[in-house]
Amino acid sequence: MKDYPKAWQEFWEPVYSLCRKHQVNVNSALEVFRLVYECVSREEEGKPVSTGFLVGESGRLRAELPDSAGVIIERENILDAARKIRSLFGIVDGYTSVFIIGKDGVLEDVRLMPSTEGGNDGCTSAELHGYRDVLSGDLGYGLVALGSFKTAKLFSAEGLHSEVYFSGKAGEWAYRSISDSISKLDRTAAEKRIDRRVVRRVFSIAISMSNYRTGGTIVIGNPEEIIEQSETPRFRLEGINVLDLVGPRERYLFNLSTQEFALLVNRQGELKASSVRLMARVSDKARVELTSTDGGRHRSAAEISASTDSVAFVVSDDGPITVYSGGKRTLRI
């Protein structure tokens, strides 16, 4: 692993842990990992490609995915099949179809992913809900290379476990553990008396925004208290809850979250206003946690969390996600 960037070495650790848990041949797991790295790293001429793998109990995985992708392949060890797999990057794209690899490293099949709206696991975007659903029986793990986003994702029975992405601004790969982040966010939700499902749902959208390299700010708290320290919202919202915007409707939440300025959500998940320019009145005693590289979006989010009882999510255009509570940075990934 020493030849891989540091973030990919970190990414290998949870893959290896799941590999050992499910008794997957380590050399085969390394080959799958290498193929994912190659796919997401290579530069295609204006057309980056993607692919996906499900590794584990192949018989049960095939039963969970009854629809064939119609690709005729020989059943052979992945070390021998690697060249063939590379030629199918972009066709077996990880969204609509996946390679199934057995514990012994044998390439078993190519299957279509299920069409599902999914539920609220708090971190899996609608277009990748199939991994969480298929792996819910703890049958193995999934690795997905999303070439157009220069991002790779690891799925387990709990949903999205971790991911690695390339930050163009920093010019390097970055690793983030989604499971660790969820634990921290659950604690923040409890402290702020926010429904943790709402915090997880907002985090899910923040991940999607990060993958698309689209920045934005989402603030959860008392909307009226926040609006008192803001310019008049461009859009008032009512009658829609973030917990109801799943499946194809998730795109609507994404659209609202990526407008200029902030999206406001109350503690129960109801959308209250979009395109809100935050103008916090921070007391002299309050201290906000900012670095020299944090811009206006981070400052306004940190200050509103310091001057109101709220939690603010900021997604930077180059990928990182930062969460502020009480003016302090509680999470940055």
Secondary structure, DSSP 8 states (H G I E B T S, - for coil): -TTS-HHHHHHHHHHHHHHHHTT--HHHHHHHHHHHHHHHHS--SS----EEEEEE-HHHHHHH--SB-------EEHHHHHHHHHHTBTTB-SSSEEEEEETTSEEEEEEE---------SS--GGGHHHHHHGGG--EEEEEEEGGGTEEEEEETTEEEEEEEEETTTTEEEEEEHHHHHHHHHHHHHHTT--HHHHHHHHHHHHHHHHTT--EEEEES-HHHHHTTB---SEE--S-BGGG--GGGHHHHHHHHTSSSEEEE-TTSBEEEEEE-B-----TT------TT--HHHHHHHHHHHHSS-EEEEE-TTS-EEEEETTEEEEE-
